[in-house]
Amino acid sequence: MSGDIESGTCELCNKESVVLNRTYYHYDIKCKCHSPNHFILVRHCDTCVPKEPETLILNTSDLKTII
């Protein structure tokens, strides 16, 4: 549904009951867990600025192609 507002706990500062923004980091890795490519989702409040993770952890059983 378009226009829905998500609320909950910020993954970065742990503030509770806040409106959450979503930031996606997409990777050119085909996997079973996401389609068509792997991504990481960070849910954060308005005051936090997310940064792309420095480490990417994948289960090899979730990969469609081996890198």
C-alpha positions, 0 to 999 in steps of 0.5 A: 500500500502506498503512503503507509507510515512505518513506526517502530525502533530505529536500528541505529540509535534504538529510539522506540516508537518513532516514524521509520525511514527505509534506506536500501543498499543494493548489491549485484549478487543474485540470491534466493532471499531477495529478488532479483539481487541481494539488498540490505534494508536499514530502518532508521529515524529522521535524526540518524544518517545510515551508512552502507555496511562495510561487511556483507555476510551471506549464506552460500546456500542462499546464493543463486550463483557463486561469486 
